[in-house]
Structures are given as C-alpha cells and as structure tokens.
Amino acid sequence: MVIKVFLATSSGSTAIKKKQQDVVAFLEALKVEYAQLDIACNEQNRMWMRQNVPEEKKPSNGIPLPPQIFNEESYCGDYETFFDAKEDNAVYSFLGLAAPPGSKEAMQADEEQHIVENGTHADESNEEGAADDSIGHAEEDGEQEEEELRQLEDEEEADVEEEGEEFLEETREEVAE
C-alpha cells in the first residue's frame, strides 16, 4: 500500500506550502512509504484528486486544496484531519495502516483492548462493585475539582472588581481635591 499525498509544488500560498511540508516531514519521520503527486504541473493528478475527494469533504467552492491524502484509492483526509490524527497519536489509523509494534499508537490500541465497556480493565475483579465505586469516586473527585476551580475563578473575579472599584474611588478623591 502506498500513501499518496497530492501537493502543489508551485503554490503561491505559504500556508499551503507549510501544510504540505508538515505532512511530508511527518510521513518521512515515521518512515511511511508515500508518493508525492503534483497537481500544479500535472492535470491528470489534479483531476483525479478533485474527483476522488468525497463530496462531503470538499469546501463550499467544491475545489479541495492540497495537501490531500489517500491510501491507494481510499481517501484518508486533508491537512486538518491529518493534523487531528497526529495530535491524537492516530496517524497510522488515519492512513489505514497497521501501527508498528512499540509505537504510541500501537500501545494505545493495546491499552484500549484491555478495557471493558464499563471502563474497567479486563483483568480487574468486579465482584463487589469495587471498580464501579472507584469510577464513581473519580467522577465525584473530578466534579469537586471543577467546583473548586469555579469558586477560585469567582473569587479572583470578585477581587479584580473590588480592586477596580477601589482604584475608581481613589481617582475620584484625587480629582475632587
């Protein structure tokens, strides 16, 4: 399987150039086999790319901009979806490739396979509901932390308002003198 990256080698847009460079550099860093297909100098490449980007993925003007990424004939996505996959350590999945053993993505997949639907690990005992209790406590702790954070933010806001009022009062007194 070859990943196809449709690029415009003579693009006037620095944003497009940076996005293209980001995709290519990341694929090279992962040692993913890919082919660069130029849409600026090759009309066939341009037409193939435009015809094979799904309608729901095309911008409002109907013309997708590079870079566009395919796995052979299968559309993977554009720069934004590539970037999201990169941020989520899911690039191999995005590309439709198996993650190599030892990669972050492979380790995450292994962890996810060990988790049962209710959020506990498959090897944990749930006879007395201990796991369910710990999840409930974790949720309560998270809610409590959120509430404490909101209270701190409210206190900070009140302090700022109070300081502002004091400043205004002092300014008025100075002006009155």
N, C-alpha and C positions, 0 to 999 in steps of 0.2 A: 504494500500500500504506500502510495506516495501522496504526501500532503502537497496541495497546490496553493500557492499564495499569489493572487493576482495583484500586481503592482503597476504603478505608473512611473517609469524611470525618469520621465521628463516633466514631472508635475511642478507647477509653479507655486503650489501651496506648501509652505513649510510645515503646517500641521499634518498634512497627509504624508509628507516625507518622514517626519518624526514617527508617526504611527507605523509606517512601513518598516522603518529601521528597527523599531521596538519589537515587532513581530518576528522579523528575520533574525535579529540578535538573540531573542529568547529561544527560538527554534534551534539555532546553532548551539547555544549553551546547553540545551537538552540533548543535543546530538540527534535530533529528529531529522529523518530524511525528508527533504522537501524540494519542490521545484518552483522557481520564480517565473511567473508568466507575465510579460509586459503587455499592458493594454494600451499604452501610449503609441507604441510602434507597430503593434500587430492587431489589425482589425478583427481577425478571427478570434483571438483571445478576448478582445473587448466584447464582441457579440456573444461568445459562449458564456462569459461571466454574467452579462446582463440577462441572458435567457435563463440561467440556472440559479440565480438568486431567487428564493421563493418570494412571491408577491407580498406576503405579509411582512417580509424583512426589508423590502425596498422603501426608500424615503418617499416623501409625498410627491416629489417630482418624478419618481419612477426610475431614476438612474442611480444605481448603487455606486458609491465611491470606493476606491481602493483604500486599504487592503481588504480583500475578500478571501476567505479561506475555505478550501474544500479538501475532503479526503476522497481522492479519485473523483467520482461523480457526485458524492454526497456533500451537501452544503454544511459547513461547520458554523460559520458566522462571520461577522465583521470585526473591526477592531474593538468595539465596545464589548462585545460578548467574549472576545479573546481576553481582553483586559480583566473582565469579571472572573473568568475561569482561572486566570493567572493569580488573581488575588485570593481565590478560594482554593488554591493548590489543586486545581482540577483540569489542567491543560490537556493531559493525556485523554481524559474522558471527553473533553470538548472536541479533541481531534479524532475521536473514535478509535484510539489506540489503547493497548494494554499498558498500564503503568509498569515500569521496570521495578523489580524487587528492590526494596530499600529506599525507594523514592518516597517523599512525603505523601504523595497521592496514594501510593500502594499501602503505606502504613495506615493512613486514614481509612481506607477501604477495609483493611483487616480489622481495625477497631470497630467500625460500623457493623461488620458481620457478627461480632461478638455481642452486640447489644440487641436485646429482645425488644419487642414493640412497646412494652410499658416503660422502657427506659432503663431497665436493669441489665447487668451483664449476664450472659447466659450461664456462667459458672457460679453466680450468686444464688444463695438459697432464698426462697421467698415464702417459706412455710408459715412463718408467723407474721408476715407482712412487714418485716424489718426494712426491706428495701423500699416499700411504699411509704413507710414512716419517714425514712431518711429523705426521700424525694419531697415529701410534704414539708419537712423541716427546712429543706433547702429552699423551697419556694417561699416559705414564710420568712426565712432569713433575707432572701432577695427582696421581698416586699418591704420588710422592715428597713433594709438599707436604702431603698428608694424613698421611703417616707422620711428617713433621717436626712437624706440628701435634699429633699424638697424643703424640709424645715430649715436647713442651713442656708439654702438659697433665699428663702423668705426672710431670714434674719439678716443676711447680707444686704438684701434689697431694702429692708427697713432701715438699716444702718446708713446706707447711702442716702436715702431720702432724708433721714434725720440730719446728717451732715450738710446736705444741701440746704435744708431749712435754716440751720444754724448760720451757714455762710450768708444766706439772704438777709437774715436778721441783723448780722454784724454789718453787712454792707449798707443796709437801710440806716442803721445807727450812725455809721460814718458819714453818710450823705446828709443826715439830719444835723450833724454837728457843724 
